[in-house]
């Protein structure tokens, strides 16, 4: 029976992965106008992740102009340019890129599926520990489907940005951590840092996740400590090895570090996006630019330690909450970052009943998603309506987008705390009932002993 159910869930997963791939490839090949629109729209593309700038970087690299391949090619890491450049160099690169970018999303969905199975084996709560294997597999398929058919993830994939690669590597790192592979998890996460610097900030909770899962799977404290060491080693190897390869690929120069990672921290490109930084820095006097750049960067960084400490018993939720923070407050966000957050949120179904305002959050995000392209068109878009709006139109709706994203994170954190309180309350009630039963049995034993003494 169990084998039949496992085969059924495998077929369901295969169907989901196939359908998601087919949908993306169909749109890639039959709707080129939509693809070109998404590739240049600020909701799906930024200077750090843009496909157009990636193609330019690949072209400059093919001409052996290494010094301009990063600086004038969209600030992409040499590692990303070299790896994806192989695909863009094909004669039928449209078909090849459709397959590769669809494969990135499918990899992320598969990683979520495996993460749900791993969480089912080492449940954090009584509900998760009591779930049957059939139910866990069914839920895992649903989680993969929700991620793969999320409109944010589909749009990000169709835009051919580097965001699907970053999200897939992050989810794969989480999956490896959930399965107790500490070295691989941090190694993969450090590779994701070459597409965007922010995945590297997930390293502290990911180390705790690998340590916790190793302890639960092996039932050994010594092995858990060794897992922490392996995690740190994996991060050093991945980050150091990637930087060395970038140095070699860039013609033995470190200029790419400033052009790639430095652009994220210093916001060197003020192209409008759905983030909070660009408008603020544009309107700010240059005299105060450095101070407010420091403030904005420290603000994002300041969440890492508190979230890691607060959710140390559930590091997977710490990763989820931080992903939601980064989806709003990083320097160059896209809707793909929100898609990653909601994919990770699907790993925590037990907190959903405790959400306080899911309807308000959903309406805020829907409202902002629909109005972002409209307000951008009124400001900078083509056609007769262009110029009828201004930058305030677009930035105002990005504030609504940010409000919706942070409302989701705040509500999720409150729901997590309420869920934990319910668990502790149930445990307290159970312990009190057990103590009462034991006290009653002890009293009965004493009464019986007295009767025996009296009879004697």
C-alpha positions, -999 to 999 in steps of 0.1 A, spaced: 0 0 0 28 24 9 47 16 -22 16 23 -43 10 56 -27 47 66 -32 44 57 -69 12 78 -71 28 108 -55 59 105 -78 36 104 -108 18 135 -95 51 153 -90 62 143 -125 30 156 -139 34 190 -121 70 194 -133 61 185 -168 31 208 -170 51 237 -155 79 232 -180 55 229 -209 37 261 -199 69 281 -198 83 268 -230 50 274 -248 50 310 -237 87 314 -245 82 302 -281 48 316 -290 46 350 -272 78 369 -280 62 403 -274 53 393 -238 88 380 -233 105 412 -245 81 433 -223 89 413 -192 126 414 -199 126 452 -196 99 458 -170 110 470 -135 87 445 -118 106 416 -132 140 430 -142 167 451 -125 202 462 -136 216 435 -114 195 406 -129 185 419 -163 186 395 -193 194 423 -217 225 433 -198 235 397 -195 234 393 -233 255 424 -236 280 410 -211 282 377 -229 288 396 -262 316 418 -247 331 386 -232 331 369 -266 351 399 -279 376 394 -251 367 428 -236 368 415 -201 372 448 -184 338 460 -198 319 427 -196 309 434 -160 310 472 -158 289 477 -189 272 444 -189 247 448 -161 269 441 -131 267 403 -134 293 381 -118 318 366 -142 308 332 -130 272 339 -141 282 354 -174 305 324 -182 280 297 -172 249 312 -189 269 326 -218 273 290 -230 235 288 -235 233 323 -251 260 313 -276 240 286 -292 226 291 -327 190 285 -314 196 303 -282 159 311 -278 150 274 -275 181 267 -253 174 295 -230 137 285 -227 148 250 -216 175 263 -192 153 289 -175 124 265 -172 148 240 -157 158 265 -131 122 269 -118 116 231 -120 147 226 -98 133 250 -73 100 232 -72 117 198 -68 138 212 -39 107 224 -21 91 189 -26 121 173 -10 122 198 18 86 190 27 94 153 28 125 160 50 104 182 74 79 154 76 106 130 88 118 155 115 86 173 124 88 204 146 54 199 162 30 172 173 9 178 142 39 173 118 52 143 137 17 127 137 12 131 99 11 99 78 36 95 50 8 96 24 -4 130 37 31 144 37 38 133 1 5 148 -10 13 181 7 48 181 -9 33 178 -44 9 207 -36 38 229 -23 58 222 -56 27 231 -76 21 263 -57 57 274 -64 58 264 -100 25 280 -109 30 312 -88 25 341 -113 55 359 -97 78 330 -104 64 324 -139 69 361 -148 105 361 -134 113 330 -154 99 344 -186 119 376 -182 150 354 -183 166 373 -154 191 357 -130 165 357 -103 152 322 -110 188 309 -107 193 327 -74 159 314 -61 166 278 -72 200 277 -56 186 291 -24 158 265 -23 183 238 -31 205 249 -3 175 248 21 167 213 8 202 201 15 201 216 49 168 199 57 183 166 47 213 171 70 239 178 43 255 207 60 285 211 36 265 210 4 238 234 18 262 262 26 283 255 -5 253 259 -28 241 290 -9 275 306 -14 272 300 -51 238 318 -50 256 348 -36 272 352 -71 238 361 -85 228 384 -57 246 393 -25 216 388 -2 215 350 -1 247 351 18 229 367 47 209 335 51 241 317 61 236 319 99 201 304 101 211 278 74 240 267 96 216 262 125 192 243 102 220 219 91 231 214 127 195 208 139 186 184 111 218 164 115 211 161 152 176 148 146 185 125 118 216 109 136 205 114 172 241 125 181 253 158 196 288 152 184 277 148 148 256 180 151 287 200 161 307 185 133 278 195 109 283 231 120 320 229 111 312 213 78 287 241 71 313 268 77 338 250 56 313 246 27 306 283 28 343 292 27 350 268 -1 320 279 -22 326 316 -17 363 315 -20 363 291 -50 337 313 -68 357 344 -62 389 328 -75 370 316 -106 357 351 -111 392 365 -108 404 341 -135 375 346 -158 378 384 -155 414 384 -166 430 381 -132 415 413 -118 392 420 -89 373 449 -106 343 427 -109 338 426 -71 331 463 -71 310 463 -103 289 433 -92 286 432 -54 296 469 -49 267 480 -71 242 462 -49 256 478 -17 263 513 -32 233 515 -55 254 528 -84 225 523 -109 194 544 -101 172 527 -126 136 526 -111 125 493 -96 99 481 -71 123 487 -41 125 515 -16 160 527 -23 162 543 -58 137 571 -53 150 580 -19 187 582 -31 177 601 -63 160 628 -42 187 629 -16 215 655 -17 248 640 -27 263 653 6 240 629 25 242 600 1 269 580 19 251 583 53 217 571 40 233 543 19 249 531 52 216 534 70 197 514 43 223 486 42 226 484 80 188 483 82 187 451 60 216 436 79 201 443 113 174 417 108 198 387 105 210 383 141 176 389 158 157 366 135 184 339 138 183 341 176 145 344 180 138 315 157 168 294 167 145 264 175 130 267 140 158 280 117 137 272 86 112 298 96 141 323 102 152 317 66 116 323 55 112 355 74 145 369 62 136 361 26 104 382 31 125 410 45 149 409 16 120 408 -9 111 443 1 142 461 16 170 449 -7 184 474 -32 171 458 -64 141 436 -56 117 420 -82 86 400 -80 108 369 -81 120 377 -46 83 377 -34 78 343 -52 108 329 -33 93 341 0 59 326 -7 75 293 -18 93 291 16 61 301 34 44 270 20 67 249 41 49 262 73 12 252 68 7 248 106 9 286 111 -17 294 85 -47 291 109 -32 317 132 -27 344 105 -46 375 116 -51 395 84 -44 373 54 -72 390 34 -58 425 39 -23 413 29 -36 395 -2 -56 426 -13 -26 449 -8 -3 427 -29 -30 422 -56 -37 459 -57 0 468 -60 7 441 -86 -20 454 -109 -12 491 -105 26 488 -107 27 484 -145 0 510 -150 17 537 -130 51 529 -147 34 532 -181 19 566 -171 54 578 -162 79 562 -186 59 538 -208 54 541 -246 23 555 -262 2 587 -259 -3 582 -221 34 584 -214 43 614 -193 8 619 -179 22 607 -146 55 613 -127 79 594 -105 57 599 -75 30 578 -91 53 548 -95 71 552 -61 38 555 -43 26 522 -55 60 506 -47 53 517 -11 20 499 -12 39 468 -25 64 471 4 35 475 29 19 443 16 52 424 18 60 435 53 24 429 64 29 393 53 61 389 72 48 405 103 16 384 103 37 352 97 59 360 126 30 366 149 13 334 137 45 314 144 46 328 179 9 320 185 14 285 171 43 279 195 23 292 224 -5 268 216 20 239 215 34 249 249 -1 253 263 -11 218 251 20 203 265 13 220 298 -22 208 299 -11 173 291 16 173 318 -8 187 344 -33 160 335 -6 133 337 6 146 371 -30 146 384 -34 110 373 -2 100 389 -11 118 421 -44 101 422 -28 67 417 -3 74 444 -31 84 468 -50 52 460 -18 32 468 -14 49 501 -51 43 510 -47 6 501 -16 3 522 -34 18 553 -62 -6 549 -38 -35 549 -21 -22 581 -55 -18 598 -66 -53 589 -34 -67 603 
